[in-house]
Amino acid sequence: MRPVSVWQWSPWGLLLCLLCSSCLGSPSPSTDPEKRAGSQGLRFRLAGFPRKPYEGRVEIQRAGEWGTICDDDFTLQAAHVLCRELGFTEATGWTHSAKYGPGTGRIWLDNLSCSGTEQSVTECASRGWGNSDCTHDEDAGVICKDQRLPGFSDSNVIEVEHHLQVEEVRIRPAVGWGRRPLPVTEGLVEVRLPDGWSQVCDKGWSAHNSHVVCGMLGFPSEKRVNAAFYRLLAQRQQHSFGLHGVACVGTEAHLSLCSLEFYRANDTARCPGGGPAVVSCVPGPLYAASSGQKKQQQSKPQGEARVRLKGGAHPGEGRVEVLKASTWGTVCDRKWDLHAASVVCRELGFGSAREALSGARMGQGMGAIHLSEVRCSGQELSLWKCPHKNITAEDCSHSQDAGVRCNLPYTGAETRETWYWDSGNITEVVMSGVRCTGTELSLDQCAHHGTHTTCKRTGTRFTAGVICSETASDLLLHSALVQETAYIEDRPLHMLYCAAEENCLASSARSANWPYGHRRLLRFSSQIHNLGRADFRPKAGRHSWVWHECHGHYHSMDIFTHYDILTPNGTKVAEGHKASFCLEDTECQEDVSKRYECANFGEQGITVGCWDLYRHDIDCQWIDITDVKPGNYILQVVINPNFEVAESDFTNNAMKCNCKYDGHRIWVHNCHIGDAFSEEANRRFERYPGQTSNQII
C-alpha cells in the first residue's frame, strides 16, 4: 500500500529534538546578533509544530533567556519585521492563540505595534520588555515567504543526532502482499529510515502505539491482533529492525512524537526475544473493506451526527460544524489544535488530524458560532466531550472558523489528472446514468444503469469528462434577510412590460387585459454569499453574454436561481426565477476588495468573502402569486439549480420558509438553509421535506 509521508504536512525532522537527549539544547539562532544592526544582542528562532521551516512560533533570546511574543495587537506589519529578523524577505501571514503550540519561559513582548518598515523589532512600540498580561496560550507565530535575504546564511534547522528520523510509516500484510484489497488494515508496522524500510521491535508495544499508527494511516481506532499467528509467522521469516522502545501516550499525531529509540549501526543483536510490531486497524464507515463490515456497522444503532465537515474539496477536510439545540453552527479557532482536530477526525471515521486549520481556511460559515476555546486531550470520543467555552456574540467572528484536514486510508481510488481528449477512437461505453451524492470514493459506488448502458453511440458527444480543482466556490443565501423583507405588492400591468419580456411573470399574465389590471407579487431580497475558497464565475464566456435593454446589463447565466411556492406536499403552485443574472460584488467583508461589477460590460462573478444583493424593489425579484389561493405553503429558493458552476458544497444551495397566505397578506417564517437544522427539527417545520441540495428528495 502507499505509505504515509511525513513530509506531506510538517518537517518532523525538526521535532526529533524532543526524542533525543542530545538535542535538548536551543536550536541554532536564525540571526547572528553581531552582524544585524539594531538587534541589540537579540537572537531569533522559529519553533513549535506542525510547521514548515519558514513558519512557526516566534521566540526571542534576550539576556540569555528564550521567550515568546503575545498575539495582542499583533499585525502583519509586525510579522514583516520579525521575518526579516529571521532572515526572510517578508511575511505572508501570522498566527494567534499558540497555533504552533504554547512556548515556555518569559513572554518578552506584548501589544507589539510595528509599521512594517522598522529595521529591528526593538524599534516597534510595545509594553516594554518582559511586561505582559498574557499566557503562552496567546503566543504569536509568523508565516514567512520562503525566500532568504541576500547574503543570509542560517537555515534555522535543528540538527538531529545521526540524522535519523521516521519519514514514513506503512502497514505491510504478513501474507498475500500485493493481493490484499485496499485499504490494508492489518499487518506489520514498517518505518522508512534513510537507509530504507525497517520493522519495529514489538517489545513494550502497546495499544496506544497502535492507536497512533492507525490514526496516521487514516483509521479511527485499533483492535487486538492474533499474536500467536504472528509469532509463529515471525519464526519463519527474516527481519530487519530499525526502531525499538516505542512508547506513545496515544494522543500523538505522528509516531515521531512518541518516545522511541533507533538501533545503532553497530548493534548486532536486535529485538532479542521479540518480534515485529503488528497493528490491526478498524476502518471508518466510508472505508469498510467488505460488505460484511459495512452491514455490521450499519446494524449498530446510530443517532444523528453532531459533528460534520463543510466546504472541503476532499473527504476528511473542511470547516468544522457542530449541532447544538437542533441548529448547526461553527467552532471558533481560539486554542484550536491537533488534539481537538484529531478528535473530530476520528469521530467522523477518519484517522488522526493531518492539520488543524484556523482563520476560516475552509471558508466562513454563517449563523451561529457554538463553541470556543475547545481543549481536548485527544482521548475523547466526541468533540462535545472536550472542555469548551460557550460562545457569545462579541467573542468570535466567522473569520475565525476552525477547520481540519484528516489522515485518510490509501484506497487507490483518488481522482487522477484528467483532460478533454479526442474520444473518436473509443469503441465502448461502460457506464451511463451515473448519479452520485458526492461522498462516494469511486464511480462504482454511485447509482448507475448497471451492465446495460443507454448510450447507443460512442464518440466525443457522448463521452463524459471532468476538470478537477483543489478549490471551489460555495454559495449560500442569507435566509434571515428573505424572512425580514418578504411582502406582497399589487403592481399595475403597465409597469410590467419589461418583466414580461424577461419571463418574470406567471404564464396567465399573457392572457391578461394589458395594460389594465395588476399582478400580485411576493417580493423579497436575495443576498447570496460566496463562502467558498474560489470566486464564483459564470460558466459562459463574455462573448456569449446577452444584452438586455430593459435592465441595462449583460446576462451571464441562463439559469441562476429558482423561486417556487409549493404546497406542504411539494406541489408547485407558483414560480419565479432569475432566468439570467447579473453577478457582481455588492458588498464584501472588511478585508476583501470588490472585483466584479456588471456596469460597462464589466467582469461578472462573486468574490470569496463578498455577496451579491438583489433588493426586494428590483424588477423580477419576486414570485407572481396572482393565481395562488389562500392556504399554507412553502417558499423555496434554489441557487445554481442546474450545477452550471462547480461548488464545494451543493447541500446548502436551497432555502425553505413556511408561509401562510390569507388572500390579502402573507406571513413568512422559519426561513432556513436546507441543512441548517437537525433532521428532527426539519420534520417539525413542514410535511414536505423539500430540498437539502438542488436535488429533490
Long-range contacts (C-beta under 8 A, 24 or more apart in sequence): 1-170, 1-171, 1-172, 1-182, 1-183, 1-184, 1-410, 2-170, 2-410, 2-412, 3-168, 3-169, 3-170, 3-192, 4-168, 4-169, 4-170, 4-216, 4-217, 4-218, 4-407, 4-410, 5-167, 5-168, 6-165, 6-166, 6-167, 6-168, 6-169, 6-254, 6-256, 7-167, 8-354, 9-50, 9-354, 9-355, 9-405, 10-49, 10-50, 10-51, 10-52, 11-51, 11-52, 11-53, 12-49, 12-50, 12-165, 12-166, 12-167, 12-254, 12-256, 12-257, 13-158, 13-160, 13-165, 13-167, 14-49, 14-51, 14-53, 14-157, 14-158, 15-49, 15-256, 15-257, 16-158, 16-160, 16-164, 16-165, 16-256, 17-158, 17-160, 18-257, 19-256, 19-259, 19-260, 20-160, 20-161, 22-161, 23-158, 23-159, 23-160, 23-161, 26-61, 26-66, 27-156, 27-157, 27-158, 27-159, 28-154, 28-156, 28-157, 28-158, 28-159, 29-61, 29-154, 30-85, 30-86, 30-87, 30-154, 30-156, 31-85, 31-86, 31-87, 31-154, 32-154, 36-85, 36-120, 37-119, 37-120, 38-119, 38-120, 38-122, 38-123, 39-85, 39-120, 39-122, 40-120, 40-122, 42-85, 42-120, 42-121, 42-122, 44-82, 44-85, 44-86, 45-86, 45-156, 46-86, 46-141, 46-142, 46-156, 47-100, 47-103, 48-98, 48-99, 48-100, 48-101, 48-103, 48-141, 49-100, 49-101, 49-257, 50-100, 50-253, 50-338, 50-355, 51-100, 52-146, 53-146, 53-155, 53-156, 53-157, 54-88, 54-143, 54-144, 54-145, 54-146, 55-95, 55-100, 55-141, 55-142, 55-143, 55-144, 56-100, 56-141, 56-142, 57-98, 57-99, 57-100, 57-101, 57-103, 57-139, 57-140, 57-141, 58-82, 58-86, 58-139, 58-140, 58-141, 58-142, 59-103, 60-108, 60-109, 60-121, 62-106, 62-108, 62-129, 65-105, 65-106, 66-103, 66-104, 66-105, 66-106, 67-103, 67-105, 67-106, 67-107, 67-108, 67-130, 68-103, 68-105, 68-106, 68-107, 68-108, 68-136, 68-139, 68-140, 69-107, 69-108, 69-109, 69-110, 69-112, 69-139, 69-140, 70-107, 70-109, 70-110, 70-111, 70-112, 70-132, 70-134, 70-138, 70-139, 70-140, 71-95, 71-96, 71-97, 71-134, 71-138, 71-139, 71-140, 72-110, 72-111, 72-134, 72-138, 73-111, 73-112, 73-113, 74-112, 74-140, 75-113, 75-114, 76-116, 77-114, 77-115, 77-116, 78-112, 78-113, 78-114, 78-116, 78-121, 78-124, 78-140, 79-142, 79-143, 79-144, 80-114, 80-116, 81-114, 81-116, 81-118, 81-120, 81-121, 81-124, 82-121, 82-142, 83-142, 83-144, 83-145, 84-149, 85-120, 85-121, 86-142, 86-144, 86-156, 87-148, 87-149, 87-152, 87-154, 87-156, 88-144, 88-145, 88-146, 88-147, 88-148, 88-149, 89-144, 89-145, 89-147, 89-148, 89-149, 90-144, 90-145, 91-142, 91-143, 91-144, 91-145, 92-143, 92-144, 92-145, 93-142, 93-143, 94-140, 94-141, 94-142, 94-143, 95-140, 95-141, 95-142, 95-143, 95-358, 95-359, 96-138, 96-140, 96-141, 96-358, 97-137, 97-138, 97-333, 97-334, 97-335, 97-336, 97-358, 98-136, 98-137, 98-138, 98-139, 98-141, 98-335, 98-337, 99-141, 99-336, 99-337, 99-356, 99-358, 100-139, 100-141, 101-139, 101-337, 102-135, 102-136, 102-137, 102-139, 103-136, 103-139, 104-136, 106-130, 107-132, 107-134, 107-135, 107-136, 107-139, 108-132, 110-134, 112-140, 137-335, 162-262, 162-264, 163-194, 164-193, 164-194, 164-262, 165-193, 165-194, 165-256, 166-191, 166-192, 166-193, 166-243, 166-254, 166-255, 166-256, 166-260, 167-191, 167-192, 167-193, 167-194, 168-192, 169-213, 169-216, 169-217, 169-255, 170-197, 170-217, 171-213, 171-217, 171-279, 171-281, 174-230, 174-233, 174-278, 175-233, 181-289, 181-290, 182-289, 182-409, 182-410, 182-411, 182-412, 182-413, 183-217, 183-218, 183-219, 183-283, 183-287, 183-289, 183-409, 183-410, 183-411, 184-410, 185-219, 185-280, 185-281, 185-282, 185-283, 185-289, 185-409, 186-225, 186-278, 186-279, 186-280, 186-281, 187-278, 187-279, 188-230, 188-276, 188-277, 188-278, 189-213, 189-276, 189-277, 189-278, 189-279, 191-242, 191-243, 191-255, 193-242, 193-243, 193-262, 197-240, 198-240, 198-241, 198-242, 198-243, 199-239, 199-240, 199-241, 199-242, 199-243, 199-276, 199-277, 200-241, 200-242, 200-243, 200-244, 200-246, 200-276, 200-277, 201-241, 201-243, 201-244, 201-245, 201-270, 201-271, 201-274, 201-275, 201-276, 201-277, 202-271, 202-274, 202-275, 202-276, 202-277, 202-278, 203-244, 203-245, 203-271, 203-273, 203-274, 204-245, 204-246, 204-247, 205-246, 205-277, 206-247, 206-248, 207-250, 208-247, 208-248, 208-249, 208-250, 209-246, 209-247, 209-248, 209-255, 209-258, 209-277, 209-279, 210-279, 210-280, 210-281, 211-248, 211-250, 212-248, 212-250, 212-252, 212-253, 212-254, 212-255, 212-258, 212-352, 213-255, 213-279, 213-281, 214-279, 214-281, 214-282, 214-351, 215-253, 215-342, 215-345, 215-346, 215-351, 215-352, 215-407, 216-253, 216-254, 216-255, 216-351, 216-352, 216-407, 217-281, 217-351, 217-407, 217-409, 217-410, 218-287, 218-316, 218-350, 218-351, 218-406, 218-407, 218-408, 218-409, 218-410, 219-281, 219-282, 219-283, 219-284, 219-287, 219-351, 219-409, 220-282, 220-284, 220-345, 220-346, 220-347, 220-349, 220-350, 220-351, 221-281, 221-282, 221-346, 222-279, 222-280, 222-281, 222-282, 223-280, 223-281, 223-282, 224-280, 225-278, 225-279, 225-280, 227-278, 230-275, 230-276, 230-278, 231-275, 234-275, 234-276, 239-271, 239-275, 239-276, 241-270, 241-271, 241-276, 244-270, 244-271, 246-277, 250-378, 250-379, 251-339, 251-342, 251-377, 251-378, 251-379, 253-338, 253-342, 253-352, 253-353, 253-354, 283-349, 283-409, 284-348, 284-349, 284-350, 285-349, 286-315, 286-349, 286-439, 286-441, 287-349, 287-409, 287-411, 287-441, 304-678, 304-679, 304-680, 305-348, 306-382, 306-384, 307-344, 307-347, 307-348, 307-382, 307-383, 307-384, 308-348, 309-344, 309-348, 309-362, 309-403, 309-404, 310-362, 310-363, 310-365, 310-649, 310-652, 311-362, 311-363, 311-403, 311-474, 311-531, 311-532, 311-533, 311-648, 311-649, 312-362, 312-403, 312-405, 312-648, 313-469, 313-470, 313-471, 313-472, 313-533, 313-648, 314-408, 315-350, 315-408, 315-439, 315-441, 316-345, 316-348, 316-350, 316-404, 316-405, 316-406, 316-407, 316-408, 317-362, 317-403, 317-404, 317-405, 317-406, 318-362, 318-403, 318-404, 319-360, 319-362, 319-363, 319-364, 319-365, 319-401, 319-402, 319-403, 320-344, 320-383, 320-401, 320-402, 320-403, 320-404, 321-365, 322-370, 322-371, 322-383, 322-384, 323-678, 324-368, 324-370, 326-677, 326-678, 326-680, 326-681, 327-367, 327-368, 327-676, 327-677, 327-678, 327-681, 328-367, 328-368, 328-675, 328-676, 328-677, 328-678, 329-365, 329-367, 329-368, 329-369, 329-370, 329-371, 330-365, 330-367, 330-368, 330-369, 330-370, 330-398, 330-401, 330-402, 331-369, 331-370, 331-371, 331-372, 331-374, 331-383, 331-401, 331-402, 332-369, 332-371, 332-372, 332-373, 332-391, 332-395, 332-396, 332-400, 332-401, 332-402, 333-357, 333-358, 333-359, 333-360, 333-400, 333-401, 333-402, 334-372, 334-373, 334-396, 334-400, 335-373, 335-374, 335-375, 336-374, 336-402, 337-376, 338-378, 339-375, 339-376, 339-377, 339-378, 340-374, 340-375, 340-376, 340-383, 340-386, 340-402, 341-402, 341-404, 341-406, 342-376, 342-378, 343-376, 343-378, 343-380, 343-381, 343-382, 343-383, 343-385, 343-386, 344-383, 344-404, 344-406, 345-404, 345-406, 345-407, 346-381, 347-381, 347-382, 347-383, 348-406, 350-406, 350-407, 350-408, 351-406, 351-407, 351-408, 351-409, 352-406, 352-407, 353-404, 353-405, 353-406, 353-407, 354-405, 354-406, 354-407, 355-404, 355-405, 356-402, 356-404, 357-402, 357-403, 357-404, 357-405, 358-400, 358-402, 358-403, 359-399, 359-400, 360-398, 360-399, 360-400, 360-401, 360-403, 361-403, 362-401, 362-403, 362-533, 363-401, 363-474, 363-531, 363-532, 363-533, 363-608, 363-648, 364-398, 364-399, 364-401, 364-531, 364-589, 364-609, 365-398, 365-401, 365-531, 366-398, 366-476, 366-478, 366-529, 366-531, 366-673, 367-676, 369-395, 369-396, 369-397, 369-398, 369-401, 372-396, 374-402, 399-589, 399-591, 411-441, 411-442, 413-441, 413-442, 415-466, 415-468, 417-468, 418-465, 418-466, 418-467, 418-468, 419-465, 420-465, 421-465, 422-460, 423-458, 423-459, 423-460, 423-463, 424-459, 424-460, 426-458, 426-459, 426-463, 427-458, 428-458, 429-453, 429-455, 429-458, 429-462, 429-463, 434-464, 438-650, 467-646, 469-534, 469-646, 471-532, 471-533, 471-534, 471-648, 472-532, 472-533, 472-534, 472-646, 472-647, 472-648, 473-530, 473-532, 473-533, 473-534, 473-535, 473-536, 473-537, 473-606, 473-608, 473-645, 473-646, 473-647, 473-648, 474-530, 474-531, 474-532, 474-533, 474-647, 474-648, 474-649, 474-652, 475-528, 475-529, 475-530, 475-531, 475-532, 475-536, 475-606, 475-639, 475-640, 475-647, 475-653, 476-528, 476-529, 476-531, 476-639, 476-652, 476-653, 476-673, 477-526, 477-527, 477-528, 477-529, 477-637, 477-639, 477-653, 477-655, 477-673, 478-527, 478-528, 478-529, 478-611, 479-655, 479-657, 479-671, 479-672, 479-673, 479-676, 480-671, 481-524, 481-525, 481-526, 481-527, 482-524, 482-525, 482-526, 482-635, 482-637, 482-655, 482-657, 482-668, 482-671, 483-657, 483-668, 483-669, 483-670, 483-671, 484-525, 485-523, 485-524, 485-525, 485-616, 486-522, 486-523, 486-524, 486-616, 486-635, 486-657, 486-659, 486-666, 486-668, 487-522, 487-523, 487-524, 487-616, 487-666, 488-520, 488-521, 488-522, 488-523, 488-625, 488-664, 488-665, 488-666, 489-520, 489-521, 489-523, 489-622, 490-518, 490-519, 490-520, 490-521, 491-518, 491-519, 491-521, 492-517, 492-518, 493-517, 493-518, 493-519, 498-550, 498-551, 498-619, 499-550, 499-619, 499-620, 501-550, 502-548, 502-550, 502-551, 502-579, 502-580, 502-619, 502-620, 503-579, 504-576, 504-577, 504-579, 504-619, 504-620, 504-622, 504-624, 505-624, 506-574, 506-575, 506-624, 506-626, 506-627, 508-626, 508-627, 509-624, 509-626, 519-624, 519-626, 520-624, 520-625, 520-626, 521-622, 521-623, 521-624, 521-625, 522-565, 522-574, 522-622, 522-623, 522-625, 522-635, 522-666, 523-616, 523-617, 523-621, 523-622, 524-616, 524-621, 524-622, 524-668, 525-613, 525-614, 525-615, 525-616, 525-621, 526-561, 526-613, 526-614, 526-621, 526-637, 527-586, 527-611, 527-612, 527-613, 527-614, 528-561, 528-606, 528-611, 528-612, 528-613, 528-639, 529-606, 529-610, 529-611, 530-606, 530-607, 530-608, 530-609, 530-610, 530-611, 531-608, 532-608, 532-647, 532-648, 532-649, 533-608, 533-648, 534-608, 535-595, 535-596, 535-605, 535-606, 535-607, 535-608, 536-583, 536-605, 536-606, 536-645, 536-647, 537-604, 537-605, 537-645, 538-583, 538-604, 538-605, 538-645, 539-644, 539-645, 542-601, 542-603, 545-604, 546-580, 548-580, 550-619, 551-582, 551-619, 553-582, 553-598, 553-599, 554-582, 554-598, 554-601, 554-604, 555-579, 555-580, 555-581, 555-582, 556-580, 556-581, 556-582, 556-583, 556-604, 557-581, 557-583, 557-644, 557-645, 558-644, 559-641, 559-642, 559-644, 560-639, 560-640, 561-637, 561-638, 561-639, 561-640, 561-641, 562-636, 562-637, 562-638, 562-641, 563-622, 563-623, 563-635, 563-636, 563-637, 564-623, 564-635, 564-636, 564-637, 564-638, 565-623, 565-625, 565-628, 565-633, 565-634, 565-635, 565-636, 565-659, 566-633, 566-634, 566-635, 566-636, 566-688, 566-690, 567-631, 567-633, 567-634, 567-688, 568-632, 568-633, 568-634, 568-686, 568-687, 568-688, 569-687, 569-688, 570-634, 570-688, 570-690, 570-696, 573-627, 573-628, 573-629, 573-633, 574-623, 574-624, 574-625, 574-627, 574-628, 575-623, 576-620, 576-622, 576-623, 576-624, 578-614, 578-620, 583-612, 584-612, 585-610, 585-611, 585-612, 586-610, 586-611, 586-612, 586-613, 587-611, 587-613, 625-661, 625-666, 628-661, 629-663, 630-661, 630-662, 630-663, 631-660, 631-661, 632-658, 632-659, 632-660, 632-661, 633-658, 633-659, 633-660, 633-661, 634-658, 634-659, 634-686, 634-688, 634-690, 635-659, 635-668, 635-671, 636-690, 636-691, 638-691, 638-694, 639-694, 640-694, 641-694, 642-694, 643-694, 650-693, 650-694, 650-695, 651-675, 651-692, 651-693, 652-676, 652-693, 653-693, 653-694, 654-690, 654-691, 654-692, 654-693, 654-694, 656-685, 656-686, 656-690, 656-691, 658-685, 658-686
